[in-house]
């Protein structure tokens, strides 16, 4: 899924989440709105418990954790504690 998204050469935003993580659940509607408002960006959700190998590949140590990629290159990573007014553009 990630390899396919990167081959499109679009901005890819990956949200690493967990079903038990309250902040991940709180931010879920905001993430869904971003996906609707930015159709030229690929938004993916990875459950760190169900897809441990992917979480380990990107050294994810908690949730919610966001990763921005384009063309296979990681542009930015980080935890999100609050909604941001500006997000990286493609």
C-alpha positions as CSV (number, residue, x, y, z in Angstrom):
1,X,0.0,0.0,0.0
2,X,2.8,2.5,0.9
3,X,4.9,1.5,-2.1
4,X,2.0,1.9,-4.4
5,X,1.2,5.3,-3.0
6,X,4.8,6.4,-3.3
7,X,5.0,5.4,-6.9
8,X,2.3,7.9,-7.7
9,X,4.7,10.7,-6.8
10,X,2.0,12.5,-4.8
11,X,2.3,13.7,-1.3
12,X,1.5,10.7,1.1
13,X,0.3,11.3,4.6
14,X,0.4,8.3,6.9
15,X,-1.4,8.3,10.2
16,X,-0.1,5.6,12.6
17,X,-2.9,4.8,15.0
18,X,-4.1,2.3,17.6
19,X,-7.6,1.2,18.5
20,X,-6.8,1.7,22.2
21,X,-5.4,5.2,21.7
22,X,-7.8,8.0,22.7
23,X,-5.9,10.8,20.9
24,X,-6.0,8.7,17.7
25,X,-9.7,8.4,18.0
26,X,-10.2,12.1,18.7
27,X,-8.2,13.2,15.7
28,X,-9.8,10.6,13.3
29,X,-12.6,12.9,12.1
30,X,-10.0,15.7,11.4
31,X,-7.9,13.3,9.4
32,X,-10.9,12.2,7.4
33,X,-11.7,15.8,6.7
34,X,-8.2,16.4,5.4
35,X,-8.6,13.5,3.0
36,X,-11.8,15.0,1.7
37,X,-10.4,18.5,1.3
38,X,-7.1,17.5,-0.3
39,X,-7.9,15.0,-3.1
40,X,-4.5,15.3,-4.6
41,X,-2.9,13.9,-1.4
42,X,-2.9,10.2,-0.5
43,X,-4.0,9.6,3.1
44,X,-3.3,6.2,4.7
45,X,-4.0,4.9,8.1
46,X,-1.8,2.2,9.7
47,X,-2.8,0.5,13.0
48,X,0.5,0.0,14.8
49,X,-0.8,-3.2,16.5
50,X,-2.1,-4.8,13.3
51,X,0.8,-3.7,11.1
52,X,3.8,-3.9,13.5
53,X,6.2,-4.5,10.7
54,X,5.3,-1.2,9.0
55,X,5.4,0.7,12.3
56,X,8.9,-0.8,13.0
57,X,10.1,0.1,9.5
58,X,9.3,3.8,10.2
59,X,10.4,3.6,13.9
60,X,7.0,4.5,15.2
61,X,7.0,4.5,19.0
62,X,3.5,5.7,19.8
63,X,0.3,7.0,18.4
64,X,-1.0,9.1,16.9
65,X,2.1,9.6,14.7
66,X,2.2,11.2,11.3
67,X,4.6,10.7,8.5
68,X,4.7,12.8,5.3
69,X,6.3,11.2,2.2
70,X,6.8,12.0,-1.5
71,X,8.5,9.8,-4.1
72,X,9.6,7.4,-1.4
73,X,11.4,10.1,0.7
74,X,10.2,10.9,4.2
75,X,9.7,14.7,4.4
76,X,8.5,15.1,7.9
77,X,7.4,13.0,10.9
78,X,5.9,13.7,14.3
79,X,3.3,13.3,16.9
80,X,0.3,15.6,16.8
81,X,-1.2,16.9,20.1
82,X,-3.5,19.5,18.6
83,X,-5.0,20.5,15.2
84,X,-2.7,22.5,13.1
85,X,-3.8,25.4,10.9
86,X,-1.2,24.6,8.2
87,X,-0.1,21.3,6.8
88,X,2.7,20.6,4.4
89,X,1.6,21.0,0.8
90,X,2.7,18.9,-2.1
